[in-house]
């Protein structure tokens, strides 16, 4: 009897299916554009707020060509500060664009510029152009979004009633507490951005929040509202990457959603920065409870670090 015949006698085990712990919705190209534009609007305003002396000292700039936006920072090798925000989103990318952008970063001395792609980025061969020029896939973030559907009245993530002394308190950042908030972010990311961050406090469209425990800052997150779109970011520590617990970030997320709805936001955009293949885990569960849906994985491309083999 042949081995092929023997294999046919083996029981067929159907592949295990896994249900994601967040609702997944196949969004249209228009929704995808709205999602990406919400983040781009936040970064355009964020760069506009940067003090002139800080921009000059750090070689910080943001540029645009039509709808295309990219950032540059010659002193801080941080993904957000040296990336092409939305190539192929509002209009199809071209190879000439890719070459021009890479030349810009080379001339600025930036060794690892970043490009983002998503399932709606046009043309679909954009990633092939990036790979042909030596950039490689470097992971990505889950893009999540929600509409203005109200949350239930009761807190979704209540504090532990057995530990009242450790109850977390969420405060909106004010000019008086701006330095405390900015210092916490810089300490987590090891960045020198406090002068830039404090310039955002009290600025139109921005809301910043600190979650404190026993009077000390334990987590932060910000919301930027432009028109009817709200982008959530400037979070620290990043759960799943910089901190093992997701609970504090979930509490902040709930406060942001409630305040954003009250302020008139119709679209909320955020990211899960520690994606998991099965799309399970606390980040997915928490955002699902907050009414978010998963739109797509946004992929990141860059050169490998110089120390990589």
BALOBA-1460 file (C-alpha; in Angstrom, 3 decimals):
// residues 309
<rec num="1" residu="x" x="0.000" y="0.000" z="0.000"/>
<rec num="2" residu="x" x="1.414" y="3.388" z="-0.928"/>
<rec num="3" residu="x" x="2.034" y="6.122" z="1.587"/>
<rec num="4" residu="x" x="-0.410" y="8.298" z="-0.328"/>
<rec num="5" residu="x" x="-3.140" y="5.735" z="0.279"/>
<rec num="6" residu="x" x="-2.223" y="5.595" z="3.976"/>
<rec num="7" residu="x" x="-2.482" y="9.363" z="4.264"/>
<rec num="8" residu="x" x="-5.953" y="9.230" z="2.838"/>
<rec num="9" residu="x" x="-6.986" y="7.010" z="5.729"/>
<rec num="10" residu="x" x="-5.917" y="9.573" z="8.340"/>
<rec num="11" residu="x" x="-8.763" y="11.527" z="9.959"/>
<rec num="12" residu="x" x="-9.220" y="14.966" z="8.496"/>
<rec num="13" residu="x" x="-8.782" y="17.625" z="11.188"/>
<rec num="14" residu="x" x="-10.480" y="20.866" z="10.183"/>
<rec num="15" residu="x" x="-8.405" y="23.992" z="10.786"/>
<rec num="16" residu="x" x="-9.213" y="25.731" z="14.037"/>
<rec num="17" residu="x" x="-11.044" y="28.981" z="13.564"/>
<rec num="18" residu="x" x="-10.511" y="31.820" z="15.979"/>
<rec num="19" residu="x" x="-13.047" y="34.542" z="16.575"/>
<rec num="20" residu="x" x="-11.396" y="37.935" z="16.954"/>
<rec num="21" residu="x" x="-12.148" y="39.722" z="20.200"/>
<rec num="22" residu="x" x="-13.144" y="42.899" z="18.405"/>
<rec num="23" residu="x" x="-15.687" y="43.553" z="15.686"/>
<rec num="24" residu="x" x="-14.038" y="43.685" z="12.257"/>
<rec num="25" residu="x" x="-15.603" y="45.759" z="9.523"/>
<rec num="26" residu="x" x="-14.479" y="45.941" z="5.910"/>
<rec num="27" residu="x" x="-14.384" y="49.698" z="5.385"/>
<rec num="28" residu="x" x="-14.723" y="51.505" z="2.086"/>
<rec num="29" residu="x" x="-11.929" y="53.546" z="0.515"/>
<rec num="30" residu="x" x="-13.749" y="56.728" z="1.568"/>
<rec num="31" residu="x" x="-13.901" y="55.618" z="5.213"/>
<rec num="32" residu="x" x="-10.234" y="54.652" z="5.039"/>
<rec num="33" residu="x" x="-9.378" y="58.117" z="3.772"/>
<rec num="34" residu="x" x="-11.391" y="59.733" z="6.566"/>
<rec num="35" residu="x" x="-9.559" y="57.594" z="9.128"/>
<rec num="36" residu="x" x="-6.122" y="58.527" z="7.778"/>
<rec num="37" residu="x" x="-7.042" y="62.203" z="7.398"/>
<rec num="38" residu="x" x="-7.988" y="62.382" z="11.075"/>
<rec num="39" residu="x" x="-4.415" y="61.502" z="12.045"/>
<rec num="40" residu="x" x="-2.850" y="63.748" z="9.406"/>
<rec num="41" residu="x" x="-4.895" y="66.711" z="10.677"/>
<rec num="42" residu="x" x="-3.598" y="66.086" z="14.197"/>
<rec num="43" residu="x" x="0.033" y="66.001" z="13.090"/>
<rec num="44" residu="x" x="-0.313" y="69.105" z="10.935"/>
<rec num="45" residu="x" x="-1.650" y="71.029" z="13.917"/>
<rec num="46" residu="x" x="0.878" y="69.455" z="16.265"/>
<rec num="47" residu="x" x="3.772" y="70.671" z="14.097"/>
<rec num="48" residu="x" x="2.193" y="74.092" z="13.719"/>
<rec num="49" residu="x" x="2.183" y="74.386" z="17.522"/>
<rec num="50" residu="x" x="5.898" y="73.594" z="17.878"/>
<rec num="51" residu="x" x="7.858" y="76.635" z="19.177"/>
<rec num="52" residu="x" x="10.161" y="78.136" z="16.545"/>
<rec num="53" residu="x" x="13.296" y="77.741" z="18.667"/>
<rec num="54" residu="x" x="12.464" y="74.087" z="19.342"/>
<rec num="55" residu="x" x="11.926" y="73.434" z="15.613"/>
<rec num="56" residu="x" x="15.260" y="75.028" z="14.770"/>
<rec num="57" residu="x" x="17.129" y="73.201" z="17.519"/>
<rec num="58" residu="x" x="15.759" y="69.777" z="16.615"/>
<rec num="59" residu="x" x="15.612" y="70.155" z="12.828"/>
<rec num="60" residu="x" x="11.867" y="69.586" z="13.034"/>
<rec num="61" residu="x" x="9.608" y="70.189" z="10.049"/>
<rec num="62" residu="x" x="6.498" y="69.012" z="8.261"/>
<rec num="63" residu="x" x="5.945" y="69.389" z="4.528"/>
<rec num="64" residu="x" x="3.200" y="68.711" z="2.045"/>
<rec num="65" residu="x" x="2.675" y="68.394" z="-1.679"/>
<rec num="66" residu="x" x="-1.024" y="68.569" z="-2.383"/>
<rec num="67" residu="x" x="-2.574" y="66.095" z="0.050"/>
<rec num="68" residu="x" x="0.688" y="64.231" z="0.666"/>
<rec num="69" residu="x" x="2.274" y="64.982" z="4.070"/>
<rec num="70" residu="x" x="5.643" y="63.935" z="5.519"/>
<rec num="71" residu="x" x="7.609" y="64.766" z="8.644"/>
<rec num="72" residu="x" x="11.322" y="65.297" z="9.259"/>
<rec num="73" residu="x" x="13.445" y="65.546" z="12.397"/>
<rec num="74" residu="x" x="17.226" y="65.480" z="12.063"/>
<rec num="75" residu="x" x="17.985" y="64.923" z="15.763"/>
<rec num="76" residu="x" x="15.326" y="62.482" z="17.026"/>
<rec num="77" residu="x" x="15.071" y="59.086" z="15.246"/>
<rec num="78" residu="x" x="11.423" y="58.559" z="16.179"/>
<rec num="79" residu="x" x="9.027" y="56.913" z="13.712"/>
<rec num="80" residu="x" x="6.421" y="59.698" z="13.897"/>
<rec num="81" residu="x" x="8.998" y="62.417" z="13.280"/>
<rec num="82" residu="x" x="10.468" y="60.905" z="10.084"/>
<rec num="83" residu="x" x="7.629" y="59.357" z="8.139"/>
<rec num="84" residu="x" x="5.445" y="59.765" z="5.097"/>
<rec num="85" residu="x" x="1.998" y="59.988" z="6.644"/>
<rec num="86" residu="x" x="-0.356" y="59.227" z="3.810"/>
<rec num="87" residu="x" x="1.267" y="58.248" z="0.540"/>
<rec num="88" residu="x" x="-1.277" y="56.698" z="-1.814"/>
<rec num="89" residu="x" x="-4.228" y="57.633" z="0.396"/>
<rec num="90" residu="x" x="-5.865" y="60.631" z="-1.293"/>
<rec num="91" residu="x" x="-4.369" y="60.028" z="-4.728"/>
<rec num="92" residu="x" x="-2.337" y="57.192" z="-6.253"/>
<rec num="93" residu="x" x="1.359" y="57.240" z="-5.449"/>
<rec num="94" residu="x" x="4.010" y="57.260" z="-8.162"/>
<rec num="95" residu="x" x="7.526" y="55.874" z="-8.273"/>
<rec num="96" residu="x" x="8.762" y="59.414" z="-8.786"/>
<rec num="97" residu="x" x="7.150" y="60.403" z="-5.482"/>
<rec num="98" residu="x" x="8.831" y="57.526" z="-3.663"/>
<rec num="99" residu="x" x="12.237" y="58.408" z="-5.145"/>
<rec num="100" residu="x" x="11.815" y="62.100" z="-4.338"/>
<rec num="101" residu="x" x="10.869" y="61.377" z="-0.730"/>
<rec num="102" residu="x" x="13.772" y="58.979" z="-0.240"/>
<rec num="103" residu="x" x="16.135" y="61.579" z="-1.705"/>
<rec num="104" residu="x" x="14.747" y="64.154" z="0.729"/>
<rec num="105" residu="x" x="15.458" y="61.944" z="3.723"/>
<rec num="106" residu="x" x="18.933" y="61.029" z="2.433"/>
<rec num="107" residu="x" x="19.786" y="64.705" z="1.992"/>
<rec num="108" residu="x" x="18.544" y="65.401" z="5.539"/>
<rec num="109" residu="x" x="20.735" y="62.615" z="6.928"/>
<rec num="110" residu="x" x="17.760" y="60.479" z="7.985"/>
<rec num="111" residu="x" x="18.841" y="56.844" z="7.873"/>
<rec num="112" residu="x" x="15.452" y="55.227" z="8.528"/>
<rec num="113" residu="x" x="12.446" y="57.054" z="7.045"/>
<rec num="114" residu="x" x="9.090" y="55.321" z="7.396"/>
<rec num="115" residu="x" x="6.252" y="54.749" z="4.932"/>
<rec num="116" residu="x" x="2.742" y="53.581" z="5.858"/>
<rec num="117" residu="x" x="0.499" y="51.434" z="3.670"/>
<rec num="118" residu="x" x="-2.965" y="49.980" z="4.142"/>
<rec num="119" residu="x" x="-5.300" y="47.811" z="2.038"/>
<rec num="120" residu="x" x="-6.700" y="50.908" z="0.313"/>
<rec num="121" residu="x" x="-3.364" y="52.526" z="-0.512"/>
<rec num="122" residu="x" x="-3.055" y="53.028" z="-4.264"/>
<rec num="123" residu="x" x="-1.585" y="51.598" z="-6.310"/>
<rec num="124" residu="x" x="-1.427" y="48.154" z="-4.705"/>
<rec num="125" residu="x" x="2.121" y="47.715" z="-6.011"/>
<rec num="126" residu="x" x="3.363" y="50.565" z="-3.791"/>
<rec num="127" residu="x" x="4.822" y="48.080" z="-1.320"/>
<rec num="128" residu="x" x="6.703" y="46.441" z="-4.214"/>
<rec num="129" residu="x" x="8.233" y="49.817" z="-5.085"/>
<rec num="130" residu="x" x="9.313" y="50.271" z="-1.470"/>
<rec num="131" residu="x" x="10.814" y="46.787" z="-1.251"/>
<rec num="132" residu="x" x="12.601" y="47.235" z="-4.576"/>
<rec num="133" residu="x" x="14.361" y="50.246" z="-3.012"/>
<rec num="134" residu="x" x="15.525" y="48.285" z="0.003"/>
<rec num="135" residu="x" x="12.793" y="49.106" z="2.504"/>
<rec num="136" residu="x" x="11.332" y="46.159" z="4.368"/>
<rec num="137" residu="x" x="8.114" y="45.435" z="6.221"/>
<rec num="138" residu="x" x="8.652" y="46.441" z="9.863"/>
<rec num="139" residu="x" x="5.372" y="45.422" z="11.468"/>
<rec num="140" residu="x" x="2.380" y="47.693" z="11.777"/>
<rec num="141" residu="x" x="-0.521" y="48.915" z="13.898"/>
<rec num="142" residu="x" x="-4.163" y="47.959" z="13.917"/>
<rec num="143" residu="x" x="-6.344" y="50.849" z="12.739"/>
<rec num="144" residu="x" x="-9.540" y="51.042" z="14.806"/>
<rec num="145" residu="x" x="-12.458" y="53.450" z="14.674"/>
<rec num="146" residu="x" x="-15.912" y="54.113" z="16.048"/>
<rec num="147" residu="x" x="-18.847" y="56.437" z="15.442"/>
<rec num="148" residu="x" x="-20.653" y="58.640" z="17.954"/>
<rec num="149" residu="x" x="-22.837" y="55.894" z="19.440"/>
<rec num="150" residu="x" x="-23.116" y="56.797" z="23.148"/>
<rec num="151" residu="x" x="-21.596" y="54.570" z="25.804"/>
<rec num="152" residu="x" x="-23.701" y="53.170" z="28.603"/>
<rec num="153" residu="x" x="-24.057" y="55.429" z="31.636"/>
<rec num="154" residu="x" x="-22.247" y="53.094" z="34.027"/>
<rec num="155" residu="x" x="-18.416" y="53.071" z="33.884"/>
<rec num="156" residu="x" x="-17.099" y="50.374" z="31.592"/>
<rec num="157" residu="x" x="-13.844" y="50.010" z="33.523"/>
<rec num="158" residu="x" x="-14.646" y="50.737" z="37.178"/>
<rec num="159" residu="x" x="-11.907" y="50.857" z="39.783"/>
<rec num="160" residu="x" x="-11.456" y="47.942" z="42.159"/>
<rec num="161" residu="x" x="-13.837" y="48.575" z="45.110"/>
<rec num="162" residu="x" x="-11.558" y="46.539" z="47.382"/>
<rec num="163" residu="x" x="-8.658" y="48.956" z="46.917"/>
<rec num="164" residu="x" x="-10.215" y="52.413" z="47.424"/>
<rec num="165" residu="x" x="-6.936" y="54.044" z="48.416"/>
<rec num="166" residu="x" x="-5.532" y="53.154" z="45.015"/>
<rec num="167" residu="x" x="-8.485" y="54.454" z="43.000"/>
<rec num="168" residu="x" x="-7.226" y="55.942" z="39.739"/>
<rec num="169" residu="x" x="-8.191" y="59.560" z="39.104"/>
<rec num="170" residu="x" x="-8.308" y="61.037" z="35.602"/>
<rec num="171" residu="x" x="-7.502" y="64.733" z="35.256"/>
<rec num="172" residu="x" x="-7.577" y="66.930" z="32.192"/>
<rec num="173" residu="x" x="-4.213" y="68.647" z="31.780"/>
<rec num="174" residu="x" x="-4.158" y="72.389" z="32.465"/>
<rec num="175" residu="x" x="-1.394" y="74.979" z="31.997"/>
<rec num="176" residu="x" x="-0.588" y="74.484" z="35.688"/>
<rec num="177" residu="x" x="-0.063" y="70.720" z="35.253"/>
<rec num="178" residu="x" x="1.348" y="70.814" z="31.712"/>
<rec num="179" residu="x" x="4.953" y="70.374" z="32.828"/>
<rec num="180" residu="x" x="4.084" y="67.313" z="34.923"/>
<rec num="181" residu="x" x="2.260" y="65.745" z="31.966"/>
<rec num="182" residu="x" x="5.001" y="66.519" z="29.443"/>
<rec num="183" residu="x" x="7.762" y="65.278" z="31.735"/>
<rec num="184" residu="x" x="5.969" y="61.965" z="32.171"/>
<rec num="185" residu="x" x="5.792" y="61.475" z="28.389"/>
<rec num="186" residu="x" x="9.425" y="62.415" z="27.838"/>
<rec num="187" residu="x" x="10.553" y="60.075" z="30.616"/>
<rec num="188" residu="x" x="8.651" y="57.153" z="29.069"/>
<rec num="189" residu="x" x="9.920" y="57.737" z="25.532"/>
<rec num="190" residu="x" x="13.311" y="59.200" z="26.518"/>
<rec num="191" residu="x" x="12.609" y="62.270" z="24.400"/>
<rec num="192" residu="x" x="13.333" y="66.002" z="24.824"/>
<rec num="193" residu="x" x="9.912" y="67.173" z="23.625"/>
<rec num="194" residu="x" x="8.528" y="68.930" z="26.734"/>
<rec num="195" residu="x" x="8.700" y="72.439" z="25.181"/>
<rec num="196" residu="x" x="6.699" y="71.140" z="22.223"/>
<rec num="197" residu="x" x="4.173" y="69.214" z="24.313"/>
<rec num="198" residu="x" x="3.427" y="72.069" z="26.705"/>
<rec num="199" residu="x" x="2.642" y="74.267" z="23.698"/>
<rec num="200" residu="x" x="-0.313" y="71.943" z="22.992"/>
<rec num="201" residu="x" x="-1.976" y="72.508" z="26.362"/>
<rec num="202" residu="x" x="-4.889" y="74.890" z="25.971"/>
<rec num="203" residu="x" x="-4.556" y="74.819" z="22.188"/>
<rec num="204" residu="x" x="-7.811" y="74.686" z="20.218"/>
<rec num="205" residu="x" x="-8.852" y="71.152" z="19.336"/>
<rec num="206" residu="x" x="-6.577" y="69.427" z="21.856"/>
<rec num="207" residu="x" x="-7.505" y="67.687" z="25.096"/>
<rec num="208" residu="x" x="-4.895" y="65.938" z="27.220"/>
<rec num="209" residu="x" x="-5.538" y="63.582" z="30.120"/>
<rec num="210" residu="x" x="-3.492" y="62.149" z="32.988"/>
<rec num="211" residu="x" x="-4.489" y="59.130" z="35.019"/>
<rec num="212" residu="x" x="-3.020" y="59.329" z="38.508"/>
<rec num="213" residu="x" x="-2.606" y="56.794" z="41.263"/>
<rec num="214" residu="x" x="-1.748" y="57.984" z="44.767"/>
<rec num="215" residu="x" x="-1.093" y="61.411" z="43.278"/>
<rec num="216" residu="x" x="1.484" y="60.202" z="40.743"/>
<rec num="217" residu="x" x="0.943" y="60.110" z="36.983"/>
<rec num="218" residu="x" x="0.547" y="56.515" z="35.800"/>
<rec num="219" residu="x" x="-0.756" y="56.892" z="32.227"/>
<rec num="220" residu="x" x="-1.618" y="59.628" z="29.715"/>
<rec num="221" residu="x" x="-3.496" y="59.973" z="26.437"/>
<rec num="222" residu="x" x="-4.584" y="62.883" z="24.233"/>
<rec num="223" residu="x" x="-7.467" y="63.643" z="21.887"/>
<rec num="224" residu="x" x="-7.444" y="66.000" z="18.903"/>
<rec num="225" residu="x" x="-10.777" y="67.018" z="17.374"/>
<rec num="226" residu="x" x="-10.828" y="68.589" z="13.920"/>
<rec num="227" residu="x" x="-14.252" y="69.136" z="12.428"/>
<rec num="228" residu="x" x="-16.166" y="66.008" z="13.371"/>
<rec num="229" residu="x" x="-13.147" y="63.660" z="13.503"/>
<rec num="230" residu="x" x="-11.262" y="62.824" z="16.701"/>
<rec num="231" residu="x" x="-7.791" y="61.252" z="16.767"/>
<rec num="232" residu="x" x="-6.460" y="59.618" z="19.919"/>
<rec num="233" residu="x" x="-2.718" y="59.430" z="20.553"/>
<rec num="234" residu="x" x="0.272" y="60.796" z="22.522"/>
<rec num="235" residu="x" x="-0.248" y="57.865" z="24.871"/>
<rec num="236" residu="x" x="2.191" y="56.585" z="27.466"/>
<rec num="237" residu="x" x="3.106" y="54.037" z="28.490"/>
<rec num="238" residu="x" x="2.046" y="52.063" z="25.425"/>
<rec num="239" residu="x" x="0.220" y="48.970" z="26.765"/>
<rec num="240" residu="x" x="1.666" y="45.702" z="25.571"/>
<rec num="241" residu="x" x="4.954" y="47.372" z="24.653"/>
<rec num="242" residu="x" x="5.987" y="49.724" z="27.453"/>
<rec num="243" residu="x" x="3.605" y="48.446" z="30.146"/>
<rec num="244" residu="x" x="2.107" y="45.006" z="30.876"/>
<rec num="245" residu="x" x="-1.302" y="46.336" z="31.968"/>
<rec num="246" residu="x" x="-3.980" y="47.548" z="29.576"/>
<rec num="247" residu="x" x="-6.435" y="48.654" z="32.274"/>
<rec num="248" residu="x" x="-5.262" y="52.225" z="32.774"/>
<rec num="249" residu="x" x="-5.239" y="52.990" z="29.052"/>
<rec num="250" residu="x" x="-8.769" y="51.576" z="28.796"/>
<rec num="251" residu="x" x="-9.970" y="53.971" z="31.507"/>
<rec num="252" residu="x" x="-8.399" y="56.879" z="29.662"/>
<rec num="253" residu="x" x="-9.952" y="55.694" z="26.407"/>
<rec num="254" residu="x" x="-13.392" y="55.679" z="27.978"/>
<rec num="255" residu="x" x="-12.965" y="59.252" z="29.219"/>
<rec num="256" residu="x" x="-11.802" y="60.385" z="25.776"/>
<rec num="257" residu="x" x="-14.768" y="58.792" z="24.036"/>
<rec num="258" residu="x" x="-17.288" y="60.283" z="26.465"/>
<rec num="259" residu="x" x="-15.744" y="63.769" z="26.224"/>
<rec num="260" residu="x" x="-15.352" y="63.503" z="22.447"/>
<rec num="261" residu="x" x="-19.002" y="62.602" z="21.934"/>
<rec num="262" residu="x" x="-20.022" y="65.507" z="24.155"/>
<rec num="263" residu="x" x="-17.818" y="67.792" z="22.026"/>
<rec num="264" residu="x" x="-19.554" y="66.701" z="18.814"/>
<rec num="265" residu="x" x="-17.088" y="64.170" z="17.379"/>
<rec num="266" residu="x" x="-18.663" y="61.736" z="14.918"/>
<rec num="267" residu="x" x="-15.589" y="59.652" z="14.020"/>
<rec num="268" residu="x" x="-12.977" y="58.404" z="16.503"/>
<rec num="269" residu="x" x="-9.647" y="57.013" z="15.299"/>
<rec num="270" residu="x" x="-7.033" y="55.154" z="17.358"/>
<rec num="271" residu="x" x="-4.446" y="52.367" z="17.062"/>
<rec num="272" residu="x" x="-3.546" y="49.113" z="18.719"/>
<rec num="273" residu="x" x="0.240" y="49.334" z="18.648"/>
<rec num="274" residu="x" x="0.891" y="45.776" z="19.837"/>
<rec num="275" residu="x" x="-1.109" y="43.742" z="17.291"/>
<rec num="276" residu="x" x="-1.603" y="40.006" z="17.757"/>
<rec num="277" residu="x" x="-2.112" y="37.505" z="14.904"/>
<rec num="278" residu="x" x="-5.403" y="36.175" z="16.305"/>
<rec num="279" residu="x" x="-6.568" y="39.679" z="17.237"/>
<rec num="280" residu="x" x="-7.274" y="38.680" z="20.783"/>
<rec num="281" residu="x" x="-6.024" y="39.910" z="24.122"/>
<rec num="282" residu="x" x="-6.925" y="42.805" z="26.430"/>
<rec num="283" residu="x" x="-6.356" y="45.629" z="23.925"/>
<rec num="284" residu="x" x="-8.863" y="44.130" z="21.497"/>
<rec num="285" residu="x" x="-11.366" y="43.335" z="24.245"/>
<rec num="286" residu="x" x="-11.133" y="46.798" z="25.778"/>
<rec num="287" residu="x" x="-11.561" y="48.651" z="22.517"/>
<rec num="288" residu="x" x="-14.441" y="46.377" z="21.579"/>
<rec num="289" residu="x" x="-16.173" y="47.357" z="24.836"/>
<rec num="290" residu="x" x="-15.563" y="50.992" z="23.924"/>
<rec num="291" residu="x" x="-17.448" y="50.470" z="20.663"/>
<rec num="292" residu="x" x="-14.438" y="50.481" z="18.334"/>
<rec num="293" residu="x" x="-14.193" y="48.300" z="15.266"/>
<rec num="294" residu="x" x="-11.094" y="47.080" z="13.501"/>
<rec num="295" residu="x" x="-10.694" y="48.592" z="10.050"/>
<rec num="296" residu="x" x="-7.351" y="47.155" z="8.885"/>
<rec num="297" residu="x" x="-3.717" y="46.618" z="9.747"/>
<rec num="298" residu="x" x="-1.629" y="49.610" z="8.678"/>
<rec num="299" residu="x" x="1.767" y="48.268" z="7.610"/>
<rec num="300" residu="x" x="5.043" y="50.083" z="8.180"/>
<rec num="301" residu="x" x="8.057" y="50.015" z="5.871"/>
<rec num="302" residu="x" x="11.584" y="51.224" z="6.546"/>
<rec num="303" residu="x" x="15.212" y="50.232" z="6.175"/>
<rec num="304" residu="x" x="16.503" y="47.692" z="8.663"/>
<rec num="305" residu="x" x="18.603" y="49.135" z="11.500"/>
<rec num="306" residu="x" x="22.315" y="49.387" z="10.735"/>
<rec num="307" residu="x" x="23.026" y="46.827" z="13.483"/>
<rec num="308" residu="x" x="20.657" y="44.263" z="11.968"/>
<rec num="309" residu="x" x="21.989" y="41.267" z="10.059"/>
